[in-house]
Amino acid sequence: MAEQPNFVYGGQAVIEGVMIRGRNHFSLAVRRGDGSITHAHEPLSTLFTGRIRSVPFLRGGAVLIETLLLGVKALHRSANMVMLDQTGESDDEMSGWAMGVTLGVSLVLGIGIFFILPLLLVKLLDSSIASDLLSNVVEGFLRLAILLGYIWGIGFIKDIRRVYAYHGAEHMAVHAHEAGLPLNVANVRKFRTPHPRCGTAFLLTVVLVSIVIFAFLGRPDFEWRVLSRIVLLPVVAGISYEIIRFSGAHQKWSIAQAVAWPGLLLQRLTTRQPDDAQIEVAITAMESAIAADAGQEYVACFPPRNILGEASGAGEPVSK
């Protein structure tokens, strides 16, 4: 019987690559313009790997902040690699203050679009809504509609569709690792692209949990309604993370499958079937993170591929 891993790995897709978050390190693997795979790893901040990681409901907020930080860093690095391949030039490494500004702007935009905008829209309808409960529920469903519309809309962008394919490859590699299988293309191909611990599922859960929590807050002045959404966001994130964690840890339980179903359904929009070249990148990122956590050096074993995913060098990947 395959040995089950005692730590759950996760990650995200980036531009022409995959980032994997391990126990103490994160790794990044990117397919370069010459068809080769570049990979690197770094230690995680102890701020996010310490005691707070084991405190239920508090850890959700920490995980959200860490995910945003790692996401910004990984996206910037992958974009730099693509720019270097295309133009021969790249930006400098993102400084701490630049990352902080980027993260702050991302949070403001996220809160503004998905939490404040629905309040502004429902304010236009409030004169015809008699019930406070109904007003808050309508606001919640407007938030859900904005999220779904945003995800559906960006899926028409060609570059985003490639990111969605890498997203699928990342999930499939995580599935294979959790099943205790050797990480090779054939084994990874056995699994589907959705995964219950996906960040997309987390965002959807945040929206659904917010509908329930905000429904009972009444209808005070508009400024207080805005403040309540911002102040309670860490609470919503904490509850949502525990739900995602539960569904991911008990994937064979009927209740966990029911809880995970909406997020898995939404991932039909945010994941696509990857080609073998994209799966190889996901495997490289996963194995690099595992090796780094074990204090070992990892050497990628896949030959370069051209843009169609065909091997441009002799031989097959080494069996794992």
Secondary structure, DSSP 4 states (H G I P E B T S, - for coil): -PPPPSS--EEEEETTEEEEE-SSEEEEEEE-TTS-EEEEEEEPPHHHHSGGGGSTTTHHHHHHHHHHHHHHHHHHHHHHHHHHHHHS--PPPPPHHHHHHHHHHHHHHHHIIIIIHHHHHHHHHGGG---HHHHHHHHHHHHHHHHHHHHHHHTTSHHHHHHHHHHHHHHHHHHHHHTT---SHHHHTTS-S--TT-HHHHHHHHHHHHHHHHTTS----HHHHHHHHHHTHHHHHHHHHHHHHHHHHTTTSHHHHHHHHHHHHHHHHH-----HHHHHHHHHHHHHHHHHHTT------PPPB-TTS-B-SSS-PPP-
